[in-house]
Amino acid sequence: LLDRLEAEAEFTSDDENEAWICEVCGHVHYGKKALKVCPVCKHPQEYQSRLNSKK
């Protein structure tokens, strides 16, 4: 349960226009949450990070 809660916080932002980048293919998504799966290369959410990480 703790792992799931921490993972949810890792992929959620207070900023509606947070930039998330897929570290595999470079696809950039803007939104409050990282996508569950990259629409370009189909890698899971774990391969996405904040483009301009403040954390």
C-alpha positions in Angstrom: 0.0 0.0 0.0 2.8 2.4 0.9 4.5 1.7 -2.5 1.3 2.5 -4.3 0.8 5.8 -2.4 4.4 6.9 -3.1 4.1 6.0 -6.7 0.9 8.0 -7.1 2.6 11.0 -5.6 5.6 10.6 -7.9 3.4 10.8 -11.0 1.0 13.6 -9.8 1.6 17.3 -9.8 -0.2 20.4 -8.4 0.5 22.1 -11.7 -2.1 21.6 -14.4 0.6 22.1 -17.1 3.4 20.0 -15.7 5.6 18.7 -18.5 6.2 14.9 -18.3 8.7 13.3 -20.6 9.1 9.6 -21.6 12.7 8.7 -20.9 12.6 6.1 -23.6 11.3 8.0 -26.7 11.2 11.6 -25.5 7.5 12.1 -25.9 6.3 15.1 -23.9 2.9 15.2 -22.2 1.4 18.2 -20.4 -1.0 17.7 -17.5 -1.5 17.2 -13.8 -0.6 13.5 -14.0 1.9 11.4 -16.0 0.2 9.1 -18.5 -0.2 5.5 -17.5 1.4 4.3 -20.8 3.3 6.4 -23.3 1.2 6.7 -26.4 4.3 6.6 -28.7 6.4 3.7 -27.4 4.0 2.0 -25.0 6.4 2.0 -22.1 4.7 2.2 -18.6 4.4 5.3 -16.4 7.6 4.3 -14.5 9.6 5.5 -17.5 8.1 9.1 -17.3 9.5 11.9 -15.3 9.0 15.6 -14.8 10.7 17.5 -17.6 11.8 20.4 -15.3 11.9 18.4 -12.0 11.5 20.6 -9.0 11.5 17.7 -6.6 
